[in-house]
Amino acid sequence: EARYDIVDAFFEGYETRSLLREEVMPKLGGDLEKLGRAFQAKKAGLKEVVSLYYFVLGLPRLVETLHQHATLASSEEVAGLVAGRFTTPLETVQTSFANLLRLVQSAVDLSAAQHHEYVIQSHFSGPLQSLSDERQEVLDRIEAHFSTLVNKLGLETDVVRLEHDAKFGHCLRVTRNNDKDLRNCSAVKNGKVKLNQLQTKKEGVLYQDTQLASMAEEHSLIFSRYSAEQKALASKVIDTASTFGPVISDCHSLLAELDVLLAFAHVASSAPEPYVRPTLVAPEDPRQRVLLRGCRHPCVERMEGVGFIKNDVELIRGEAALQVVTGPNMGGKSTYIRSAGVNVLLAQVGSFVPCDEAEISITDCILARVGAGDCQSRGVSTFMAEMLETATILKSATERSLVIIDELGRGTSTYDGFGLAWAIAEHIVTQVGCCTLFATHFHELTELAQRHSAVVNRHVSAHIEDAAMTMLYRVEDGPSDKAFGIHVAEAARFPTSVIRAAKRKLAELEAADVLPAKRGEVDTAAAGGQATGGEQSRARSALSAEERADGLTQVRALLASFRALPLDTLSGEAAAAAVSSLTRDFAASSNPICASICKS
């Protein structure tokens, strides 16, 4: 609730929210968490110290902006919320960093740091200053000696250059093209200037005379001592900066939370429809529930060209705890159940939710079995991955969990898949009792509602007109009346021949199911009741595979014989007699499928 209050405050304070998100916080720079880890692991250098210094310099602007929010807040209560959670703690952090600012300003050469050179200022310590002066004095003598050599050689400074080599120190360099000019100088020929060739490289030829070599060696010794002193002082500065580790951690936590809550407020206000503040149900309330009116998916509704269809979600423990959601592919089942999961997650982390109204109980976890994918490196098939995830759900779920299952059992045979889906759903209802959304294409699963009062059926609607299907994306009460797989295939532009074959096969399978359904009705009527879908489904298993295959063969033979009749050339009486003969022979068959067709 405290997070909701702060999100609400930033939701209303557009100017402050925009200023913080777009200007103040981006300019803080530096990855504070990464800096903190570097100092904690003793892997930080002067670069990290300087990065922390520039970060701290941005804190006053942040605190000032939060103070401005207090003056513009709609009430003193709102101003006090933000001040107590962020402004006052950040002022404390800023005060704690004061010594770090003084240390860096006095010790580190910030002008060199702008060129990515991180060193201690020479005047920071007496010994370092003395070594710096000695080094500079040697450099001045080397420059003076170089000028003297150039004058004696009579060459321009763009021909002979003074450079520092990692191996030889300071030396003269001429290009390979200008090397002849140097050798032919009169000062070199008559011995007034004695140069020793050190190395020939692609970039040019290196030379030194005796005096330059001596001064280069002297500079090298002084520079070694200077570097050692630099390293010792830098280590002390870094160790001192490392003591601010707890302050860095506190600051990182405050800014991370501020950033998240600002993002929550921004998303809630910039959505196509503003988010609403959810009502959290107390854990001790016995009627635990998830009630979402006008629920939307936060990602789908932002897609370009999408007009999102809102739906209601109503899950009440003990009353409507498990929803079985059926309907066509591409109809919105997955989006519907995922929307509910995302809304519950957003509410529990302190965000407003994309709904018209929301009342949500605290959940201990959201367990989801959605999507499909294998893991070839571990030898796990798609179906095995489903089973492993579902096993985790069954072991982990409690009565305060939210379970989301999307089309379980697709990777195996229809009967195995349905059996598993039924058993899993029934286990959740009877043993766990948590709120569950179960999307499936097993329409027989809707019979659970007749056995358990806590199961309700819902379906995504579609409109069929002139053999064309239009998805309505509206979730309505009750089970879906049929599957629409072939219509979806038509929408995907399957070849016409494939569609025709699919429809023909579907008709055959539906015809083969007539007898088992009739048997269920007869048996139940004899017992004085009516056959349920579950009883009909069980009656189907009474038909053997041989009976089914034989019956389908005779049906196909009847259709082929009828197709071969020359009805166009026969008179009406002759045609009727021919058809009667065919049906008489078919009715005489002892196959239960043939008998069922004749009775119907």
Secondary structure, 3 states (H helix, E strand, C coil): CHHHHHHHHHHHCHHHHHHHHHHHHHHHCCCHHHHHHHHHCCCCCHHHHHHHHHHHHCHHHHHHHHHHHHHHCCCHHHHHHHHHHHHHHHHHHHHHCHHHHHHHHHHECHHHHCCCCCCECHHHCHHHHHHHHHHHHHHHHHHHHHHHHHHHHCCCCCCCEEEEECCCEEEEEECCCCHHHHHCCHHHHCCCCCCEEEEEECCEEEEECHHHHHHHHHHHHHHHHHHHHHHHHHHHHHHHHHCCHHHHHHHHHHHHHHHHHHHHHHHHHHCCCCCECCEEECCCCCCCEEEEEEECCCCHHHCCCCCCCCEEEEEECCCECEEEEECCCCCCHHHHHHHHHHHHHHHHCCCCECCCEEEEECCCCEEEECCCCCEHHHCECHHHHHHHHHHHHHHHCCCCCEEEEECCCCCCCHHHHHHHHHHHHHHHHHHHCCEEEEECCCHHHHHHHHHCCCEEEEEEEEEEECCEEEEEEEEEECCCCCCCHHHHHHHCCCCHHHHHHHHHHHHHHHHHCHHHHHHHHHHHHHCCCCCCHHHHHHHHCCCCHHHHHHHHHHHHHHHHHHHHCCCCCCCHHHHHHHHHHHHHHHHCCCCHHHHHHHHC
